[in-house]
Amino acid sequence: MKRIEFENHQDLRIALELLERYSIDFTWDMYDTRHLIHLGHVNFDHVKYALQSCRVPYKIVDY
């Protein structure tokens, strides 16, 4: 399972809008200050394709 970590809340919001637009399943905790999106078992190629247009820095973390 993977999660994506962003530097700030603004970058997180941009990514959330893109993932919703591409109908990619994810979860996130709006009260978490670490700015994470949990992807679960989603095909990560779809996520990379969706995020390539937003140009926000992110880090992919396995857990």
mmCIF file as Biopython writes it, N, C-alpha, C and O atoms, coordinates in Angstrom:
data_model
#
loop_
_atom_site.group_PDB
_atom_site.id
_atom_site.type_symbol
_atom_site.label_atom_id
_atom_site.label_alt_id
_atom_site.label_comp_id
_atom_site.label_asym_id
_atom_site.label_entity_id
_atom_site.label_seq_id
_atom_site.pdbx_PDB_ins_code
_atom_site.Cartn_x
_atom_site.Cartn_y
_atom_site.Cartn_z
_atom_site.occupancy
_atom_site.B_iso_or_equiv
_atom_site.auth_seq_id
_atom_site.auth_asym_id
_atom_site.pdbx_PDB_model_num
ATOM 1   N N  . MET A ? 1  ? 0.846   -1.168 0.000   1.0 0.0 1  A 1 
ATOM 2   C CA . MET A ? 1  ? 0.000   0.000  0.000   1.0 0.0 1  A 1 
ATOM 3   C C  . MET A ? 1  ? 0.894   1.235  0.000   1.0 0.0 1  A 1 
ATOM 4   O O  . MET A ? 1  ? 2.002   1.227  0.536   1.0 0.0 1  A 1 
ATOM 5   N N  . LYS A ? 2  ? 0.387   2.275  -0.607  1.0 0.0 2  A 1 
ATOM 6   C CA . LYS A ? 2  ? 1.180   3.490  -0.759  1.0 0.0 2  A 1 
ATOM 7   C C  . LYS A ? 2  ? 0.409   4.700  -0.256  1.0 0.0 2  A 1 
ATOM 8   O O  . LYS A ? 2  ? -0.817  4.700  -0.147  1.0 0.0 2  A 1 
ATOM 9   N N  . ARG A ? 3  ? 1.187   5.723  0.044   1.0 0.0 3  A 1 
ATOM 10  C CA . ARG A ? 3  ? 0.602   7.012  0.369   1.0 0.0 3  A 1 
ATOM 11  C C  . ARG A ? 3  ? 1.474   8.085  -0.265  1.0 0.0 3  A 1 
ATOM 12  O O  . ARG A ? 3  ? 2.646   7.854  -0.559  1.0 0.0 3  A 1 
ATOM 13  N N  . ILE A ? 4  ? 0.896   9.248  -0.470  1.0 0.0 4  A 1 
ATOM 14  C CA . ILE A ? 4  ? 1.611   10.375 -1.045  1.0 0.0 4  A 1 
ATOM 15  C C  . ILE A ? 4  ? 1.675   11.464 0.011   1.0 0.0 4  A 1 
ATOM 16  O O  . ILE A ? 4  ? 0.671   11.796 0.640   1.0 0.0 4  A 1 
ATOM 17  N N  . GLU A ? 5  ? 2.858   12.011 0.199   1.0 0.0 5  A 1 
ATOM 18  C CA . GLU A ? 5  ? 3.066   13.054 1.195   1.0 0.0 5  A 1 
ATOM 19  C C  . GLU A ? 5  ? 3.413   14.362 0.480   1.0 0.0 5  A 1 
ATOM 20  O O  . GLU A ? 5  ? 4.264   14.388 -0.409  1.0 0.0 5  A 1 
ATOM 21  N N  . PHE A ? 6  ? 2.746   15.442 0.878   1.0 0.0 6  A 1 
ATOM 22  C CA . PHE A ? 6  ? 2.957   16.755 0.270   1.0 0.0 6  A 1 
ATOM 23  C C  . PHE A ? 6  ? 3.590   17.712 1.266   1.0 0.0 6  A 1 
ATOM 24  O O  . PHE A ? 6  ? 3.544   17.483 2.475   1.0 0.0 6  A 1 
ATOM 25  N N  . GLU A ? 7  ? 4.179   18.783 0.755   1.0 0.0 7  A 1 
ATOM 26  C CA . GLU A ? 7  ? 4.871   19.746 1.610   1.0 0.0 7  A 1 
ATOM 27  C C  . GLU A ? 7  ? 3.922   20.661 2.365   1.0 0.0 7  A 1 
ATOM 28  O O  . GLU A ? 7  ? 4.216   21.069 3.488   1.0 0.0 7  A 1 
ATOM 29  N N  . ASN A ? 8  ? 2.783   20.988 1.756   1.0 0.0 8  A 1 
ATOM 30  C CA . ASN A ? 8  ? 1.853   21.902 2.421   1.0 0.0 8  A 1 
ATOM 31  C C  . ASN A ? 8  ? 0.414   21.574 2.037   1.0 0.0 8  A 1 
ATOM 32  O O  . ASN A ? 8  ? 0.158   20.737 1.171   1.0 0.0 8  A 1 
ATOM 33  N N  . HIS A ? 9  ? -0.503  22.242 2.692   1.0 0.0 9  A 1 
ATOM 34  C CA . HIS A ? 9  ? -1.927  21.959 2.494   1.0 0.0 9  A 1 
ATOM 35  C C  . HIS A ? 9  ? -2.404  22.383 1.106   1.0 0.0 9  A 1 
ATOM 36  O O  . HIS A ? 9  ? -3.275  21.731 0.530   1.0 0.0 9  A 1 
ATOM 37  N N  . GLN A ? 10 ? -1.859  23.443 0.574   1.0 0.0 10 A 1 
ATOM 38  C CA . GLN A ? 10 ? -2.267  23.903 -0.756  1.0 0.0 10 A 1 
ATOM 39  C C  . GLN A ? 10 ? -1.940  22.852 -1.820  1.0 0.0 10 A 1 
ATOM 40  O O  . GLN A ? 10 ? -2.765  22.583 -2.693  1.0 0.0 10 A 1 
ATOM 41  N N  . ASP A ? 11 ? -0.756  22.259 -1.756  1.0 0.0 11 A 1 
ATOM 42  C CA . ASP A ? 11 ? -0.390  21.199 -2.698  1.0 0.0 11 A 1 
ATOM 43  C C  . ASP A ? 11 ? -1.301  19.986 -2.540  1.0 0.0 11 A 1 
ATOM 44  O O  . ASP A ? 11 ? -1.680  19.349 -3.523  1.0 0.0 11 A 1 
ATOM 45  N N  . LEU A ? 12 ? -1.645  19.676 -1.304  1.0 0.0 12 A 1 
ATOM 46  C CA . LEU A ? 12 ? -2.562  18.567 -1.034  1.0 0.0 12 A 1 
ATOM 47  C C  . LEU A ? 12 ? -3.915  18.810 -1.688  1.0 0.0 12 A 1 
ATOM 48  O O  . LEU A ? 12 ? -4.471  17.902 -2.306  1.0 0.0 12 A 1 
ATOM 49  N N  . ARG A ? 13 ? -4.449  20.010 -1.564  1.0 0.0 13 A 1 
ATOM 50  C CA . ARG A ? 13 ? -5.764  20.329 -2.143  1.0 0.0 13 A 1 
ATOM 51  C C  . ARG A ? 13 ? -5.749  20.217 -3.666  1.0 0.0 13 A 1 
ATOM 52  O O  . ARG A ? 13 ? -6.708  19.727 -4.264  1.0 0.0 13 A 1 
ATOM 53  N N  . ILE A ? 14 ? -4.672  20.665 -4.290  1.0 0.0 14 A 1 
ATOM 54  C CA . ILE A ? 14 ? -4.550  20.550 -5.748  1.0 0.0 14 A 1 
ATOM 55  C C  . ILE A ? 14 ? -4.571  19.080 -6.162  1.0 0.0 14 A 1 
ATOM 56  O O  . ILE A ? 14 ? -5.254  18.710 -7.118  1.0 0.0 14 A 1 
ATOM 57  N N  . ALA A ? 15 ? -3.830  18.251 -5.447  1.0 0.0 15 A 1 
ATOM 58  C CA . ALA A ? 15 ? -3.782  16.820 -5.765  1.0 0.0 15 A 1 
ATOM 59  C C  . ALA A ? 15 ? -5.132  16.150 -5.528  1.0 0.0 15 A 1 
ATOM 60  O O  . ALA A ? 15 ? -5.535  15.288 -6.308  1.0 0.0 15 A 1 
ATOM 61  N N  . LEU A ? 16 ? -5.833  16.532 -4.466  1.0 0.0 16 A 1 
ATOM 62  C CA . LEU A ? 16 ? -7.152  15.953 -4.200  1.0 0.0 16 A 1 
ATOM 63  C C  . LEU A ? 16 ? -8.115  16.234 -5.343  1.0 0.0 16 A 1 
ATOM 64  O O  . LEU A ? 16 ? -8.858  15.347 -5.764  1.0 0.0 16 A 1 
ATOM 65  N N  . GLU A ? 17 ? -8.107  17.456 -5.846  1.0 0.0 17 A 1 
ATOM 66  C CA . GLU A ? 17 ? -8.987  17.811 -6.964  1.0 0.0 17 A 1 
ATOM 67  C C  . GLU A ? 17 ? -8.661  16.989 -8.208  1.0 0.0 17 A 1 
ATOM 68  O O  . GLU A ? 17 ? -9.565  16.533 -8.908  1.0 0.0 17 A 1 
ATOM 69  N N  . LEU A ? 18 ? -7.376  16.800 -8.483  1.0 0.0 18 A 1 
ATOM 70  C CA . LEU A ? 18 ? -6.994  16.014 -9.655  1.0 0.0 18 A 1 
ATOM 71  C C  . LEU A ? 18 ? -7.382  14.547 -9.517  1.0 0.0 18 A 1 
ATOM 72  O O  . LEU A ? 18 ? -7.881  13.946 -10.469 1.0 0.0 18 A 1 
ATOM 73  N N  . LEU A ? 19 ? -7.160  13.972 -8.354  1.0 0.0 19 A 1 
ATOM 74  C CA . LEU A ? 19 ? -7.518  12.566 -8.158  1.0 0.0 19 A 1 
ATOM 75  C C  . LEU A ? 19 ? -9.025  12.361 -8.253  1.0 0.0 19 A 1 
ATOM 76  O O  . LEU A ? 19 ? -9.480  11.340 -8.769  1.0 0.0 19 A 1 
ATOM 77  N N  . GLU A ? 20 ? -9.795  13.314 -7.765  1.0 0.0 20 A 1 
ATOM 78  C CA . GLU A ? 20 ? -11.248 13.226 -7.909  1.0 0.0 20 A 1 
ATOM 79  C C  . GLU A ? 20 ? -11.652 13.341 -9.369  1.0 0.0 20 A 1 
ATOM 80  O O  . GLU A ? 20 ? -12.556 12.634 -9.816  1.0 0.0 20 A 1 
ATOM 81  N N  . ARG A ? 21 ? -11.004 14.210 -10.111 1.0 0.0 21 A 1 
ATOM 82  C CA . ARG A ? 21 ? -11.321 14.392 -11.529 1.0 0.0 21 A 1 
ATOM 83  C C  . ARG A ? 21 ? -11.062 13.110 -12.318 1.0 0.0 21 A 1 
ATOM 84  O O  . ARG A ? 21 ? -11.808 12.790 -13.244 1.0 0.0 21 A 1 
ATOM 85  N N  . TYR A ? 22 ? -10.006 12.374 -11.956 1.0 0.0 22 A 1 
ATOM 86  C CA . TYR A ? 22 ? -9.661  11.127 -12.638 1.0 0.0 22 A 1 
ATOM 87  C C  . TYR A ? 22 ? -10.316 9.901  -11.999 1.0 0.0 22 A 1 
ATOM 88  O O  . TYR A ? 22 ? -10.014 8.775  -12.394 1.0 0.0 22 A 1 
ATOM 89  N N  . SER A ? 23 ? -11.190 10.091 -11.039 1.0 0.0 23 A 1 
ATOM 90  C CA . SER A ? 23 ? -11.931 9.016  -10.363 1.0 0.0 23 A 1 
ATOM 91  C C  . SER A ? 23 ? -11.004 7.968  -9.745  1.0 0.0 23 A 1 
ATOM 92  O O  . SER A ? 23 ? -11.235 6.767  -9.887  1.0 0.0 23 A 1 
ATOM 93  N N  . ILE A ? 24 ? -9.969  8.423  -9.068  1.0 0.0 24 A 1 
ATOM 94  C CA . ILE A ? 24 ? -9.028  7.538  -8.386  1.0 0.0 24 A 1 
ATOM 95  C C  . ILE A ? 24 ? -9.421  7.475  -6.919  1.0 0.0 24 A 1 
ATOM 96  O O  . ILE A ? 24 ? -9.592  8.507  -6.270  1.0 0.0 24 A 1 
ATOM 97  N N  . ASP A ? 25 ? -9.564  6.255  -6.395  1.0 0.0 25 A 1 
ATOM 98  C CA . ASP A ? 25 ? -9.959  6.069  -4.996  1.0 0.0 25 A 1 
ATOM 99  C C  . ASP A ? 25 ? -8.809  6.404  -4.060  1.0 0.0 25 A 1 
ATOM 100 O O  . ASP A ? 25 ? -7.668  6.003  -4.290  1.0 0.0 25 A 1 
ATOM 101 N N  . PHE A ? 26 ? -9.119  7.138  -3.011  1.0 0.0 26 A 1 
ATOM 102 C CA . PHE A ? 26 ? -8.121  7.504  -2.015  1.0 0.0 26 A 1 
ATOM 103 C C  . PHE A ? 26 ? -8.834  7.849  -0.721  1.0 0.0 26 A 1 
ATOM 104 O O  . PHE A ? 26 ? -10.052 8.025  -0.701  1.0 0.0 26 A 1 
ATOM 105 N N  . THR A ? 27 ? -8.079  7.943  0.348   1.0 0.0 27 A 1 
ATOM 106 C CA . THR A ? 27 ? -8.598  8.444  1.618   1.0 0.0 27 A 1 
ATOM 107 C C  . THR A ? 27 ? -7.600  9.453  2.162   1.0 0.0 27 A 1 
ATOM 108 O O  . THR A ? 27 ? -6.412  9.408  1.842   1.0 0.0 27 A 1 
ATOM 109 N N  . TRP A ? 28 ? -8.093  10.353 2.978   1.0 0.0 28 A 1 
ATOM 110 C CA . TRP A ? 28 ? -7.218  11.317 3.630   1.0 0.0 28 A 1 
ATOM 111 C C  . TRP A ? 28 ? -7.898  11.805 4.889   1.0 0.0 28 A 1 
ATOM 112 O O  . TRP A ? 28 ? -9.123  11.771 5.001   1.0 0.0 28 A 1 
ATOM 113 N N  . ASP A ? 29 ? -7.105  12.252 5.823   1.0 0.0 29 A 1 
ATOM 114 C CA . ASP A ? 29 ? -7.610  12.752 7.101   1.0 0.0 29 A 1 
ATOM 115 C C  . ASP A ? 29 ? -7.446  14.263 7.109   1.0 0.0 29 A 1 
ATOM 116 O O  . ASP A ? 29 ? -6.325  14.772 7.110   1.0 0.0 29 A 1 
ATOM 117 N N  . MET A ? 30 ? -8.547  14.967 7.114   1.0 0.0 30 A 1 
ATOM 118 C CA . MET A ? 30 ? -8.468  16.426 7.021   1.0 0.0 30 A 1 
ATOM 119 C C  . MET A ? 30 ? -7.847  17.068 8.258   1.0 0.0 30 A 1 
ATOM 120 O O  . MET A ? 30 ? -7.446  18.231 8.213   1.0 0.0 30 A 1 
ATOM 121 N N  . TYR A ? 31 ? -7.762  16.331 9.353   1.0 0.0 31 A 1 
ATOM 122 C CA . TYR A ? 31 ? -7.164  16.877 10.574  1.0 0.0 31 A 1 
ATOM 123 C C  . TYR A ? 31 ? -5.687  16.512 10.724  1.0 0.0 31 A 1 
ATOM 124 O O  . TYR A ? 31 ? -5.031  16.965 11.662  1.0 0.0 31 A 1 
ATOM 125 N N  . ASP A ? 32 ? -5.166  15.707 9.820   1.0 0.0 32 A 1 
ATOM 126 C CA . ASP A ? 32 ? -3.762  15.299 9.880   1.0 0.0 32 A 1 
ATOM 127 C C  . ASP A ? 32 ? -2.889  16.436 9.351   1.0 0.0 32 A 1 
ATOM 128 O O  . ASP A ? 32 ? -3.130  16.941 8.255   1.0 0.0 32 A 1 
ATOM 129 N N  . THR A ? 33 ? -1.900  16.833 10.102  1.0 0.0 33 A 1 
ATOM 130 C CA . THR A ? 33 ? -1.040  17.951 9.699   1.0 0.0 33 A 1 
ATOM 131 C C  . THR A ? 33 ? 0.128   17.514 8.821   1.0 0.0 33 A 1 
ATOM 132 O O  . THR A ? 33 ? 0.947   18.344 8.425   1.0 0.0 33 A 1 
ATOM 133 N N  . ARG A ? 34 ? 0.213   16.216 8.511   1.0 0.0 34 A 1 
ATOM 134 C CA . ARG A ? 34 ? 1.321   15.733 7.686   1.0 0.0 34 A 1 
ATOM 135 C C  . ARG A ? 34 ? 1.019   15.809 6.196   1.0 0.0 34 A 1 
ATOM 136 O O  . ARG A ? 34 ? 1.909   15.521 5.395   1.0 0.0 34 A 1 
ATOM 137 N N  . HIS A ? 35 ? -0.173  16.176 5.786   1.0 0.0 35 A 1 
ATOM 138 C CA . HIS A ? 35 ? -0.564  16.351 4.383   1.0 0.0 35 A 1 
ATOM 139 C C  . HIS A ? 35 ? -0.379  15.062 3.580   1.0 0.0 35 A 1 
ATOM 140 O O  . HIS A ? 35 ? 0.430   15.007 2.654   1.0 0.0 35 A 1 
ATOM 141 N N  . LEU A ? 36 ? -1.140  14.024 3.950   1.0 0.0 36 A 1 
ATOM 142 C CA . LEU A ? 36 ? -1.026  12.707 3.333   1.0 0.0 36 A 1 
ATOM 143 C C  . LEU A ? 36 ? -2.302  12.319 2.600   1.0 0.0 36 A 1 
ATOM 144 O O  . LEU A ? 36 ? -3.406  12.669 3.016   1.0 0.0 36 A 1 
ATOM 145 N N  . ILE A ? 37 ? -2.130  11.587 1.500   1.0 0.0 37 A 1 
ATOM 146 C CA . ILE A ? 37 ? -3.228  10.909 0.819   1.0 0.0 37 A 1 
ATOM 147 C C  . ILE A ? 37 ? -2.901  9.424  0.858   1.0 0.0 37 A 1 
ATOM 148 O O  . ILE A ? 37 ? -1.827  9.013  0.420   1.0 0.0 37 A 1 
ATOM 149 N N  . HIS A ? 38 ? -3.812  8.624  1.376   1.0 0.0 38 A 1 
ATOM 150 C CA . HIS A ? 38 ? -3.632  7.174  1.435   1.0 0.0 38 A 1 
ATOM 151 C C  . HIS A ? 38 ? -4.268  6.564  0.190   1.0 0.0 38 A 1 
ATOM 152 O O  . HIS A ? 38 ? -5.440  6.806  -0.098  1.0 0.0 38 A 1 
ATOM 153 N N  . LEU A ? 39 ? -3.494  5.777  -0.542  1.0 0.0 39 A 1 
ATOM 154 C CA . LEU A ? 39 ? -3.965  5.224  -1.811  1.0 0.0 39 A 1 
ATOM 155 C C  . LEU A ? 39 ? -4.405  3.775  -1.721  1.0 0.0 39 A 1 
ATOM 156 O O  . LEU A ? 39 ? -5.135  3.313  -2.598  1.0 0.0 39 A 1 
ATOM 157 N N  . GLY A ? 40 ? -3.996  3.050  -0.712  1.0 0.0 40 A 1 
ATOM 158 C CA . GLY A ? 40 ? -4.390  1.654  -0.594  1.0 0.0 40 A 1 
ATOM 159 C C  . GLY A ? 40 ? -3.794  0.823  -1.713  1.0 0.0 40 A 1 
ATOM 160 O O  . GLY A ? 40 ? -2.582  0.849  -1.926  1.0 0.0 40 A 1 
ATOM 161 N N  . HIS A ? 41 ? -4.634  0.082  -2.433  1.0 0.0 41 A 1 
ATOM 162 C CA . HIS A ? 41 ? -4.169  -0.825 -3.484  1.0 0.0 41 A 1 
ATOM 163 C C  . HIS A ? 41 ? -4.480  -0.293 -4.881  1.0 0.0 41 A 1 
ATOM 164 O O  . HIS A ? 41 ? -4.708  -1.075 -5.804  1.0 0.0 41 A 1 
ATOM 165 N N  . VAL A ? 42 ? -4.489  1.006  -5.040  1.0 0.0 42 A 1 
ATOM 166 C CA . VAL A ? 42 ? -4.768  1.636  -6.332  1.0 0.0 42 A 1 
ATOM 167 C C  . VAL A ? 42 ? -3.590  1.415  -7.282  1.0 0.0 42 A 1 
ATOM 168 O O  . VAL A ? 42 ? -2.442  1.341  -6.842  1.0 0.0 42 A 1 
ATOM 169 N N  . ASN A ? 43 ? -3.874  1.310  -8.586  1.0 0.0 43 A 1 
ATOM 170 C CA . ASN A ? 43 ? -2.809  1.221  -9.587  1.0 0.0 43 A 1 
ATOM 171 C C  . ASN A ? 43 ? -2.056  2.549  -9.596  1.0 0.0 43 A 1 
ATOM 172 O O  . ASN A ? 43 ? -2.618  3.584  -9.952  1.0 0.0 43 A 1 
ATOM 173 N N  . PHE A ? 44 ? -0.791  2.516  -9.204  1.0 0.0 44 A 1 
ATOM 174 C CA . PHE A ? 44 ? -0.052  3.760  -9.029  1.0 0.0 44 A 1 
ATOM 175 C C  . PHE A ? 44 ? 0.277   4.447  -10.347 1.0 0.0 44 A 1 
ATOM 176 O O  . PHE A ? 44 ? 0.550   5.647  -10.350 1.0 0.0 44 A 1 
ATOM 177 N N  . ASP A ? 45 ? 0.262   3.731  -11.465 1.0 0.0 45 A 1 
ATOM 178 C CA . ASP A ? 45 ? 0.479   4.372  -12.764 1.0 0.0 45 A 1 
ATOM 179 C C  . ASP A ? 45 ? -0.608  5.395  -13.052 1.0 0.0 45 A 1 
ATOM 180 O O  . ASP A ? 45 ? -0.332  6.446  -13.630 1.0 0.0 45 A 1 
ATOM 181 N N  . HIS A ? 46 ? -1.843  5.099  -12.654 1.0 0.0 46 A 1 
ATOM 182 C CA . HIS A ? 46 ? -2.935  6.053  -12.846 1.0 0.0 46 A 1 
ATOM 183 C C  . HIS A ? 46 ? -2.712  7.302  -12.008 1.0 0.0 46 A 1 
ATOM 184 O O  . HIS A ? 46 ? -3.002  8.413  -12.452 1.0 0.0 46 A 1 
ATOM 185 N N  . VAL A ? 47 ? -2.202  7.125  -10.811 1.0 0.0 47 A 1 
ATOM 186 C CA . VAL A ? 47 ? -1.941  8.260  -9.921  1.0 0.0 47 A 1 
ATOM 187 C C  . VAL A ? 47 ? -0.838  9.141  -10.499 1.0 0.0 47 A 1 
ATOM 188 O O  . VAL A ? 47 ? -0.967  10.365 -10.511 1.0 0.0 47 A 1 
ATOM 189 N N  . LYS A ? 48 ? 0.239   8.534  -10.977 1.0 0.0 48 A 1 
ATOM 190 C CA . LYS A ? 48 ? 1.328   9.309  -11.581 1.0 0.0 48 A 1 
ATOM 191 C C  . LYS A ? 48 ? 0.835   10.095 -12.785 1.0 0.0 48 A 1 
ATOM 192 O O  . LYS A ? 48 ? 1.208   11.254 -12.971 1.0 0.0 48 A 1 
ATOM 193 N N  . TYR A ? 49 ? -0.005  9.468  -13.604 1.0 0.0 49 A 1 
ATOM 194 C CA . TYR A ? 49 ? -0.551  10.148 -14.774 1.0 0.0 49 A 1 
ATOM 195 C C  . TYR A ? 49 ? -1.395  11.354 -14.358 1.0 0.0 49 A 1 
ATOM 196 O O  . TYR A ? 49 ? -1.310  12.417 -14.974 1.0 0.0 49 A 1 
ATOM 197 N N  . ALA A ? 50 ? -2.198  11.189 -13.326 1.0 0.0 50 A 1 
ATOM 198 C CA . ALA A ? 50 ? -3.052  12.290 -12.866 1.0 0.0 50 A 1 
ATOM 199 C C  . ALA A ? 50 ? -2.226  13.430 -12.284 1.0 0.0 50 A 1 
ATOM 200 O O  . ALA A ? 50 ? -2.560  14.598 -12.484 1.0 0.0 50 A 1 
ATOM 201 N N  . LEU A ? 51 ? -1.159  13.110 -11.571 1.0 0.0 51 A 1 
ATOM 202 C CA . LEU A ? 51 ? -0.376  14.143 -10.893 1.0 0.0 51 A 1 
ATOM 203 C C  . LEU A ? 51 ? 0.687   14.798 -11.766 1.0 0.0 51 A 1 
ATOM 204 O O  . LEU A ? 51 ? 1.276   15.798 -11.357 1.0 0.0 51 A 1 
ATOM 205 N N  . GLN A ? 52 ? 0.946   14.269 -12.943 1.0 0.0 52 A 1 
ATOM 206 C CA . GLN A ? 52 ? 1.989   14.861 -13.771 1.0 0.0 52 A 1 
ATOM 207 C C  . GLN A ? 52 ? 1.620   16.255 -14.262 1.0 0.0 52 A 1 
ATOM 208 O O  . GLN A ? 52 ? 2.509   17.038 -14.597 1.0 0.0 52 A 1 
ATOM 209 N N  . SER A ? 53 ? 0.353   16.580 -14.315 1.0 0.0 53 A 1 
ATOM 210 C CA . SER A ? 53 ? -0.057  17.897 -14.799 1.0 0.0 53 A 1 
ATOM 211 C C  . SER A ? 53 ? -0.058  18.968 -13.714 1.0 0.0 53 A 1 
ATOM 212 O O  . SER A ? 53 ? -0.089  20.155 -14.040 1.0 0.0 53 A 1 
ATOM 213 N N  . CYS A ? 54 ? -0.025  18.596 -12.449 1.0 0.0 54 A 1 
ATOM 214 C CA . CYS A ? 54 ? -0.145  19.605 -11.389 1.0 0.0 54 A 1 
ATOM 215 C C  . CYS A ? 54 ? 1.191   20.199 -10.970 1.0 0.0 54 A 1 
ATOM 216 O O  . CYS A ? 54 ? 1.220   21.308 -10.435 1.0 0.0 54 A 1 
ATOM 217 N N  . ARG A ? 55 ? 2.287   19.507 -11.192 1.0 0.0 55 A 1 
ATOM 218 C CA . ARG A ? 55 ? 3.637   20.006 -10.904 1.0 0.0 55 A 1 
ATOM 219 C C  . ARG A ? 55 ? 3.830   20.466 -9.466  1.0 0.0 55 A 1 
ATOM 220 O O  . ARG A ? 55 ? 4.503   21.466 -9.215  1.0 0.0 55 A 1 
ATOM 221 N N  . VAL A ? 56 ? 3.250   19.751 -8.537  1.0 0.0 56 A 1 
ATOM 222 C CA . VAL A ? 56 ? 3.498   20.017 -7.116  1.0 0.0 56 A 1 
ATOM 223 C C  . VAL A ? 56 ? 4.459   18.947 -6.599  1.0 0.0 56 A 1 
ATOM 224 O O  . VAL A ? 56 ? 4.370   17.791 -7.011  1.0 0.0 56 A 1 
ATOM 225 N N  . PRO A ? 57 ? 5.363   19.312 -5.714  1.0 0.0 57 A 1 
ATOM 226 C CA . PRO A ? 57 ? 6.292   18.313 -5.180  1.0 0.0 57 A 1 
ATOM 227 C C  . PRO A ? 57 ? 5.587   17.347 -4.237  1.0 0.0 57 A 1 
ATOM 228 O O  . PRO A ? 57 ? 4.795   17.760 -3.390  1.0 0.0 57 A 1 
ATOM 229 N N  . TYR A ? 58 ? 5.876   16.070 -4.388  1.0 0.0 58 A 1 
ATOM 230 C CA . TYR A ? 58 ? 5.300   15.056 -3.508  1.0 0.0 58 A 1 
ATOM 231 C C  . TYR A ? 58 ? 6.295   13.930 -3.323  1.0 0.0 58 A 1 
ATOM 232 O O  . TYR A ? 58 ? 7.233   13.774 -4.104  1.0 0.0 58 A 1 
ATOM 233 N N  . LYS A ? 59 ? 6.077   13.154 -2.285  1.0 0.0 59 A 1 
ATOM 234 C CA . LYS A ? 59 ? 6.938   12.016 -1.976  1.0 0.0 59 A 1 
ATOM 235 C C  . LYS A ? 59 ? 6.055   10.786 -1.833  1.0 0.0 59 A 1 
ATOM 236 O O  . LYS A ? 59 ? 5.020   10.834 -1.167  1.0 0.0 59 A 1 
ATOM 237 N N  . ILE A ? 60 ? 6.461   9.682  -2.457  1.0 0.0 60 A 1 
ATOM 238 C CA . ILE A ? 60 ? 5.724   8.427  -2.397  1.0 0.0 60 A 1 
ATOM 239 C C  . ILE A ? 60 ? 6.298   7.591  -1.262  1.0 0.0 60 A 1 
ATOM 240 O O  . ILE A ? 60 ? 7.510   7.384  -1.186  1.0 0.0 60 A 1 
ATOM 241 N N  . VAL A ? 61 ? 5.429   7.114  -0.384  1.0 0.0 61 A 1 
ATOM 242 C CA . VAL A ? 61 ? 5.865   6.355  0.782   1.0 0.0 61 A 1 
ATOM 243 C C  . VAL A ? 61 ? 5.114   5.028  0.817   1.0 0.0 61 A 1 
ATOM 244 O O  . VAL A ? 61 ? 3.888   5.004  0.710   1.0 0.0 61 A 1 
ATOM 245 N N  . ASP A ? 62 ? 5.851   3.915  0.968   1.0 0.0 62 A 1 
ATOM 246 C CA . ASP A ? 62 ? 5.226   2.601  1.165   1.0 0.0 62 A 1 
ATOM 247 C C  . ASP A ? 62 ? 4.938   2.403  2.645   1.0 0.0 62 A 1 
ATOM 248 O O  . ASP A ? 62 ? 5.708   2.837  3.503   1.0 0.0 62 A 1 
ATOM 249 N N  . TYR A ? 63 ? 3.830   1.749  2.934   1.0 0.0 63 A 1 
ATOM 250 C CA . TYR A ? 63 ? 3.549   1.389  4.331   1.0 0.0 63 A 1 
ATOM 251 C C  . TYR A ? 63 ? 2.809   0.091  4.390   1.0 0.0 63 A 1 
ATOM 252 O O  . TYR A ? 63 ? 2.480   -0.383 5.477   1.0 0.0 63 A 1 
#
